[in-house]
Amino acid sequence: MTLFYSKTNNKLLAIGFALVTLGSLLADAAPKPNIVFIFSDDHASQTIGAYNGRLSDFVRENKITPNIDRLAEQGAVFDRSFCGTALCSPSRATVLTGVHSHISGVVGLNQPIPKDLWTFPPALQAAGYQTALFGKWHLESEPVGFDLYRVLHRQGQYWDPIFSGPDGLKEKDTGYTTDIITDRALAWLEARDKSKPFILMVQHKAPHEPCEPPPRYYKLLADVDLPEPPTLFDDFSGRTSSAKKFNFTVNRLNLKTTLKVLPAGQTPRKVPASDRAAWLDAFGERNKAFQKADLKGADLIRWKYQEYFKDYLRTIKAVDDSVGRLTDYLGEKGLDNNTVIIYASDQGFFIGEHGWYNKHWIYEESISMPLILRWPAVVKPGTRIQQMVQNIDYAPTFMELAGLKAPDSVQGRSLVPLLRGETPADWRHEVYYHAPKAAVPAHYGIRTERYTLVHFYEVNEWELFDLQKDPQQLNCVYDNPEYAKTCEGLKRELTQLRSRYQVPDEVIITKKSRKKK
């Protein structure tokens, strides 16, 4: 035993070097970081200014995501971030459990996480973290491991939301849901036990359809046009028959319920009475002009594209306001340096590409999910991380941030080494994806740094895309002899991935359907 005398506090410090290294002593002395996890729904990374997507320039120019972009400037952007299933409930279960949907059993909407399956919140709670959750949950099981939670019922609604809590407690708030979720999160931050580290999960409904913006943004983007995707009128001639089977097309958007084309003087019933005048001022004149134009064919599709995605961006603008309010609070309270702030979404979204909106597919716009992280004590401002990451990695990352280790059953890996500028030699170069039979034909596949290989297993159709030569995924090269060896190698990798992730031979399709080989 070696003894040291400290003149500053007149105490003897006893350090047993046989058991404790100086490095571990310093690590133990350092305060555990707080974590604020802001999670939106269906937010495409290309509609964030900090990314380099098709609409990123437009978003920056029109100041849609200045607060999210500020996080990126001060922290790290994951440029290759993917989900394992582009569907709300499975993705949310994966974030909590660190395993793919075939392991969690959450393969469709509104399904429960099994009670015996590990999730990270109870582990952080047991380690002394205060834990809180506000907003969208979208799982049938009740949240566990939270000191306090208030969650929306299933999808929730944009106005006057009803929140559920423990023991069936229900509370109704008046106002716009994105703002209310933020209000509740800030109130909890103010009232929490200041002596303990915390994890706060702020989970927005927005920008999930029906994309209802708050009155302050009704007229945002009214006088500008969104850049049109070159594949808005895709004919799918270069792909299999499976790619044509999708009902979520811009052409099919409902004029009344989704695009708000209503008779003169009428507003959607969900709009509060106090906001109806503002709504009519913004959308009433637009509707008059639309009805007078009597658009048909391609002109009608173009109009639908403009109006739907302007509302989508307006709801994102409100989410960005939430990010700003939370980050400003942390700065004002002196918490920002030791707080990890994460912005992510449960999956990507088609912004008119291939004539689509929504998600589900393995294709780029759907599988790509935004992930931005600020950690001033560790992450250098302006960091761009190119390694392939997936939502199975979130749970082990939260664990390591808290000084804990995830159990061996977790299939993801902590992102902390990447944040420190270290890339493990065995870091992945591919991700696994599975889409259950729902809005799209059931399929699974592999996305590598250059290729996407997908198997529509019910009809035994395969697609292969060379993302380097064909980033818009228009031309399937599966049957091209020049790609024969590439295809063989990718199939081997896919088989190895399915074995590594313990994917059953009988692929789970949905909760109620029969399993099919």
C-alpha positions in Angstrom: 0.0 0.0 0.0 1.4 3.4 -1.0 0.2 6.6 0.9 0.0 10.1 -0.6 -0.6 13.3 1.3 -2.8 16.0 -0.2 -2.1 19.6 1.0 -5.3 20.9 -0.6 -7.7 18.8 1.5 -5.5 17.5 4.3 -6.5 13.9 3.6 -4.4 10.8 3.1 -5.2 9.0 -0.1 -4.5 5.3 0.0 -4.1 3.7 -3.4 -3.5 0.0 -3.7 -1.5 -0.2 -6.9 -1.9 -4.0 -7.0 -5.7 -3.5 -7.5 -6.3 -0.1 -8.9 -4.5 1.7 -11.7 -4.3 5.4 -11.9 -6.3 5.4 -15.1 -9.2 3.5 -13.6 -9.1 5.7 -10.5 -9.5 8.8 -12.7 -12.3 7.1 -14.7 -14.2 6.2 -11.5 -13.8 9.8 -10.3 -15.1 11.3 -13.5 -18.9 12.0 -13.3 -21.0 9.8 -15.5 -22.4 11.7 -18.5 -26.1 12.5 -18.7 -27.9 11.4 -21.8 -30.6 13.2 -23.8 -32.0 11.0 -26.5 -34.3 12.8 -29.0 -36.1 10.4 -31.3 -38.4 11.4 -34.1 -40.5 9.3 -36.4 -39.9 8.8 -40.1 -37.4 11.7 -40.4 -35.4 11.2 -43.6 -31.7 12.1 -43.2 -31.8 13.9 -46.5 -34.1 16.4 -44.9 -31.5 17.4 -42.4 -29.1 20.2 -43.4 -26.1 18.5 -41.8 -26.4 15.5 -44.2 -25.5 15.5 -47.9 -28.8 14.2 -49.3 -30.9 15.3 -52.2 -32.8 18.0 -50.2 -30.1 18.9 -47.7 -29.1 22.2 -49.5 -32.8 23.2 -49.7 -33.3 22.5 -46.0 -30.2 24.5 -45.1 -31.2 27.5 -47.3 -34.7 27.5 -45.8 -33.5 27.0 -42.2 -35.6 24.0 -41.5 -33.2 22.2 -39.1 -30.8 24.9 -37.7 -30.7 23.4 -34.2 -30.1 19.8 -35.4 -27.4 21.1 -37.7 -25.8 23.0 -34.8 -25.6 19.6 -32.9 -23.8 18.2 -35.9 -21.4 21.1 -36.1 -20.6 20.6 -32.4 -20.4 16.8 -32.5 -20.5 13.9 -34.9 -22.6 12.9 -37.9 -22.9 9.2 -38.7 -23.0 9.1 -42.5 -23.8 5.4 -42.8 -26.5 4.8 -40.2 -29.1 2.1 -40.9 -32.1 0.4 -39.3 -32.7 -3.4 -39.3 -36.4 -3.0 -40.1 -37.9 0.2 -41.4 -41.1 0.0 -39.4 -41.9 1.9 -36.2 -42.5 -0.7 -33.5 -39.7 -3.1 -34.6 -37.1 -0.3 -34.8 -38.1 1.0 -31.4 -37.8 -2.4 -29.9 -34.4 -2.8 -31.4 -33.2 0.5 -29.9 -34.3 -0.8 -26.4 -33.0 -4.4 -26.7 -30.0 -4.2 -29.0 -31.3 -7.2 -31.0 -32.9 -7.6 -34.4 -36.7 -7.9 -34.7 -36.7 -11.7 -35.2 -35.1 -12.0 -31.7 -37.3 -9.4 -30.0 -40.4 -10.9 -31.6 -41.6 -7.3 -32.4 -41.9 -7.8 -36.2 -45.1 -5.7 -36.7 -46.9 -2.7 -35.3 -48.2 -2.5 -31.7 -46.5 -5.7 -30.5 -45.0 -6.2 -27.0 -41.4 -6.7 -26.0 -41.3 -10.0 -24.1 -41.1 -9.5 -20.3 -38.0 -11.7 -20.0 -36.0 -9.9 -22.8 -33.2 -7.6 -21.6 -33.6 -3.8 -22.2 -31.2 -1.1 -21.3 -33.3 1.3 -19.2 -33.6 -1.0 -16.1 -29.8 -1.5 -16.2 -29.1 2.3 -16.2 -31.8 2.8 -13.5 -30.1 0.1 -11.3 -26.7 1.9 -11.8 -28.0 5.1 -10.3 -29.3 6.9 -13.3 -32.6 8.8 -13.2 -34.6 7.7 -16.2 -37.5 9.4 -17.9 -39.5 9.0 -21.2 -41.9 11.3 -22.8 -43.7 10.9 -26.2 -44.2 8.1 -28.7 -43.7 4.6 -27.5 -45.7 2.5 -30.0 -45.2 -0.9 -28.3 -47.9 -2.9 -26.6 -45.8 -3.6 -23.5 -45.5 -1.0 -20.8 -42.2 0.9 -20.5 -40.0 -0.6 -17.8 -37.0 0.9 -16.1 -38.2 4.5 -16.0 -38.7 6.6 -12.9 -41.3 8.5 -14.8 -42.9 8.1 -18.2 -45.8 9.6 -20.1 -46.4 8.0 -23.5 -48.8 8.6 -26.4 -51.4 5.9 -27.1 -50.0 4.0 -30.1 -49.4 6.5 -32.9 -50.7 9.4 -30.9 -52.1 12.6 -32.5 -50.8 16.0 -33.3 -53.3 18.0 -31.2 -54.6 17.7 -27.6 -52.7 14.4 -26.9 -53.6 11.9 -24.3 -50.6 10.5 -22.4 -50.6 7.2 -20.5 -48.5 6.5 -17.4 -48.0 3.7 -14.9 -51.1 2.0 -13.5 -53.2 3.1 -16.4 -52.9 6.7 -15.6 -54.2 8.9 -18.4 -53.7 12.6 -18.8 -54.9 14.9 -21.6 -53.0 18.0 -22.6 -54.2 20.9 -24.7 -52.1 22.1 -27.6 -49.6 20.9 -30.2 -48.0 17.5 -29.3 -44.4 18.2 -30.3 -44.4 21.3 -28.1 -46.1 19.5 -25.2 -43.7 16.6 -25.3 -40.9 19.2 -25.0 -42.6 21.1 -22.2 -42.9 17.8 -20.2 -39.3 16.9 -20.8 -38.1 20.4 -19.7 -40.3 20.3 -16.6 -38.8 16.9 -15.6 -35.3 18.2 -16.1 -36.0 21.2 -13.8 -37.5 19.0 -11.1 -35.1 16.0 -11.2 -32.7 15.1 -8.4 -29.7 17.3 -9.3 -27.2 14.9 -7.5 -27.7 12.0 -10.0 -26.9 11.4 -13.6 -29.9 11.0 -15.9 -31.1 9.7 -19.2 -34.0 11.5 -20.8 -35.8 10.0 -23.8 -37.8 12.6 -25.8 -39.7 10.7 -28.5 -41.7 12.7 -31.0 -44.7 11.6 -33.1 -43.6 14.0 -35.8 -43.0 14.0 -38.7 -45.1 10.8 -39.1 -48.1 11.2 -41.4 -50.6 12.9 -41.5 -47.9 15.6 -41.1 -49.8 18.3 -39.3 -47.7 21.4 -38.6 -48.3 24.0 -35.8 -49.9 27.3 -36.8 -46.6 29.2 -36.6 -45.4 27.2 -39.7 -48.6 27.0 -41.8 -47.1 29.4 -44.3 -43.5 28.2 -44.2 -42.3 27.3 -47.7 -45.5 28.6 -49.3 -43.7 30.7 -51.9 -40.9 28.2 -52.8 -40.8 24.9 -54.7 -39.2 21.7 -53.4 -36.6 20.2 -55.8 -38.3 17.3 -57.5 -36.7 13.9 -57.4 -35.6 12.6 -60.8 -37.4 9.3 -60.1 -40.8 10.8 -59.2 -42.2 9.0 -62.3 -40.2 5.8 -62.0 -41.6 3.0 -64.2 -39.6 0.3 -62.4 -38.4 -1.2 -65.7 -35.1 -2.1 -64.3 -36.2 -4.2 -61.3 -38.2 -7.2 -60.3 -42.0 -7.4 -60.0 -41.8 -7.0 -56.2 -40.6 -3.4 -56.4 -43.9 -2.4 -58.2 -46.0 -3.6 -55.3 -46.4 -0.6 -53.0 -49.5 1.4 -52.4 -47.8 4.3 -50.7 -47.4 6.4 -53.8 -47.6 10.2 -54.1 -50.2 9.6 -56.8 -52.5 7.9 -54.2 -52.3 10.6 -51.5 -55.8 11.5 -50.4 -56.7 15.1 -51.3 -59.1 15.5 -48.3 -57.7 13.6 -45.4 -54.0 14.0 -46.2 -53.6 17.0 -48.3 -56.2 19.1 -46.6 -58.2 20.0 -49.7 -61.5 20.9 -48.1 -64.6 23.0 -49.0 -64.4 26.7 -48.6 -64.5 27.8 -44.9 -64.0 24.3 -43.6 -61.0 23.2 -41.5 -59.8 19.8 -40.3 -61.8 18.8 -37.2 -58.5 18.4 -35.2 -57.5 22.0 -35.7 -58.3 23.9 -32.5 -60.9 26.6 -32.8 -58.4 29.2 -31.9 -56.2 28.3 -34.9 -58.9 27.9 -37.5 -58.6 31.5 -38.8 -54.8 31.0 -39.3 -55.4 27.6 -41.0 -58.0 29.2 -43.5 -55.6 32.0 -44.2 -52.8 29.6 -45.1 -54.6 26.7 -46.7 -58.0 28.2 -47.8 -56.5 30.4 -50.5 -54.3 27.5 -51.6 -57.3 25.2 -52.0 -59.2 27.8 -54.0 -56.3 28.0 -56.4 -56.0 24.2 -56.6 -59.6 23.7 -57.4 -59.5 26.4 -60.1 -56.5 24.8 -61.7 -58.3 21.5 -62.1 -55.0 19.6 -62.3 -54.7 16.1 -63.9 -52.1 13.4 -64.5 -48.5 14.4 -64.0 -49.4 17.9 -63.0 -51.6 16.6 -60.2 -48.8 14.3 -58.9 -46.4 17.2 -58.9 -48.8 19.3 -56.9 -49.3 16.5 -54.4 -45.6 16.0 -54.0 -45.1 19.7 -53.3 -47.9 20.1 -50.8 -47.4 16.8 -48.9 -43.7 17.3 -48.3 -44.0 20.9 -47.5 -46.2 19.9 -44.5 -43.6 17.1 -43.8 -40.9 19.8 -43.5 -43.1 22.1 -41.5 -43.6 19.4 -38.8 -39.8 18.8 -38.9 -39.3 22.5 -38.2 -41.3 22.1 -35.0 -39.2 19.1 -34.0 -36.1 21.3 -34.6 -37.6 23.9 -32.3 -37.7 21.2 -29.6 -34.1 20.3 -30.2 -33.2 24.0 -29.7 -35.2 24.4 -26.5 -33.6 21.3 -25.0 -30.0 22.2 -26.0 -30.5 25.8 -24.8 -31.7 24.6 -21.4 -28.7 22.4 -21.0 -26.4 25.2 -21.8 -28.2 27.7 -19.5 -27.9 25.2 -16.6 -24.3 24.4 -17.3 -25.1 20.8 -18.2 -24.0 20.8 -21.8 -20.4 19.7 -21.4 -21.2 16.5 -19.5 -24.4 15.6 -21.4 -24.5 13.4 -24.5 -27.2 14.7 -26.8 -28.4 12.3 -29.5 -30.7 13.0 -32.4 -32.1 10.1 -34.4 -35.2 8.7 -36.1 -36.6 5.2 -36.1 -36.0 4.9 -39.9 -35.8 6.8 -43.1 -38.5 8.0 -45.5 -39.1 8.3 -49.2 -39.4 11.9 -50.2 -41.0 11.2 -53.6 -38.2 8.9 -54.8 -39.6 6.2 -57.1 -42.9 8.1 -56.8 -43.2 7.0 -53.1 -43.7 8.3 -49.6 -43.4 6.1 -46.4 -40.7 3.5 -45.8 -40.6 -0.3 -45.3 -38.1 -1.2 -48.1 -34.4 -2.1 -47.9 -33.7 0.7 -50.5 -31.5 3.6 -49.4 -34.1 6.3 -48.5 -35.9 3.9 -46.2 -33.0 2.0 -44.6 -30.9 5.1 -43.9 -31.7 6.6 -40.5 -30.2 9.9 -39.2 -27.9 9.7 -36.2 -26.2 12.8 -34.8 -24.4 12.9 -31.4 -22.8 15.7 -29.4 -20.5 14.9 -26.5 -18.2 18.0 -25.9 -16.0 16.2 -23.4 -15.1 13.5 -26.0 -16.2 14.1 -29.6 -14.4 16.7 -31.7 -16.7 19.2 -33.4 -17.5 18.5 -37.1 -16.7 14.8 -36.8 -18.0 12.6 -39.7 -18.1 8.9 -39.0 -18.1 6.7 -42.1 -18.2 3.2 -40.4 -21.5 1.3 -40.9 -23.7 1.5 -37.8 -27.2 0.2 -37.0 -29.9 0.6 -34.5 -28.8 -2.6 -32.7 -25.9 -0.5 -31.6 -27.9 2.0 -29.5 -28.4 -0.1 -26.4 -24.8 -1.1 -25.9 -23.8 2.5 -26.6 -26.0 3.8 -23.8 -24.6 1.1 -21.5 -21.0 2.0 -22.2 -21.8 5.7 -21.8 -23.0 4.9 -18.3 -19.9 2.8 -17.5 -21.7 -0.5 -17.9 -21.4 -3.5 -20.2 -24.2 -4.9 -22.3 -25.0 -8.6 -21.9 -23.6 -11.1 -24.4 -27.1 -11.6 -25.8 -27.0 -8.1 -27.4 -26.3 -8.2 -31.1 -25.1 -4.6 -31.5 -21.8 -3.0 -30.6 -21.1 0.2 -28.6 -20.4 3.2 -30.8 -18.2 4.8 -28.1 -14.9 3.7 -29.7 -15.9 5.4 -33.0 -16.8 8.5 -31.1 -13.3 8.5 -29.6 -11.8 8.2 -33.0 -10.9 4.6 -32.7 -12.1 1.9 -35.2 -12.0 -1.7 -33.9 -10.2 -3.9 -36.4 -13.2 -6.2 -36.6 -15.8 -3.5 -37.1 -18.6 -4.5 -39.5 -18.6 -3.7 -43.3 -22.2 -4.8 -43.8 -25.6 -4.7 -42.2 -28.6 -7.1 -42.2 -32.1 -6.1 -43.0 -35.5 -7.7 -42.8 -38.9 -6.4 -43.9 -41.9 -8.4 -42.8 -44.8 -9.0 -45.1 -46.9 -5.8 -44.5 -47.0 -2.9 -46.9 -44.3 -4.5 -49.1 -43.5 -8.0 -50.2 -41.5 -9.7 -47.4 -37.8 -9.5 -48.0 -34.4 -9.7 -46.3 -31.0 -8.6 -47.5 -27.5 -7.3 -47.0 -26.3 -3.7 -47.5 -22.5 -3.5 -47.8 -20.4 -0.4 -48.4 -21.0 -0.7 -52.1 -23.8 -3.2 -52.8 -27.4 -4.0 -51.8 -28.5 -7.6 -52.3 -32.2 -8.4 -51.5 -34.2 -11.6 -51.5 -38.0 -11.4 -51.9 -38.3 -14.8 -50.3 -42.0 -15.5 -50.8 -41.7 -15.2 -54.6 -38.0 -16.1 -54.8 -36.9 -12.9 -56.6 -33.5 -11.4 -56.1 -32.2 -7.9 -56.7 -28.6 -6.6 -56.7 -27.7 -3.0 -56.9 -24.2 -1.4 -57.4 -24.6 1.7 -55.3 -21.3 3.2 -56.6 -22.6 3.2 -60.2 -26.3 3.3 -59.5 -27.0 5.3 -56.3 -30.7 5.7 -57.1 -31.1 1.9 -57.4 -32.8 1.9 -60.8 -31.0 -1.0 -62.5 -30.9 -4.5 -61.0 -27.7 -6.3 -62.0 -28.5 -9.6 -60.4 -28.6 -11.4 -63.7 -25.6 -9.5 -65.2 -22.8 -11.9 -65.8 -20.2 -9.2 -64.9 -21.6 -9.4 -61.3 -21.8 -13.2 -61.0 -18.8 -13.5 -58.6 -19.9 -10.4 -56.6 -23.4 -12.0 -56.2 -21.9 -15.3 -55.1 -19.8 -13.5 -52.5 -22.7 -11.4 -51.2 -24.9 -14.5 -50.8 -22.2 -16.1 -48.7 -21.9 -13.0 -46.6 -25.7 -12.9 -46.3 -25.8 -16.5 -45.1 -23.1 -15.7 -42.6 -25.0 -12.7 -41.3 -28.1 -14.7 -40.8 -26.2 -17.3 -38.9 -24.4 -14.7 -36.8 -27.7 -13.0 -35.9 -29.5 -16.3 -35.3 -32.1 -15.7 -38.0 -34.4 -18.8 -38.1 -34.8 -20.8 -41.3 -38.4 -20.1 -41.0 -38.5 -16.4 -41.4 -40.9 -14.6 -39.2 -43.3 -12.6 -41.4 -45.9 -11.2 -39.0 -47.2 -12.0 -35.6 -50.4 -13.7 -36.8 -49.3 -15.2 -40.1 -47.9 -18.6 -40.7 -44.2 -19.0 -40.9 -42.9 -19.9 -44.3 -39.6 -21.3 -45.4 
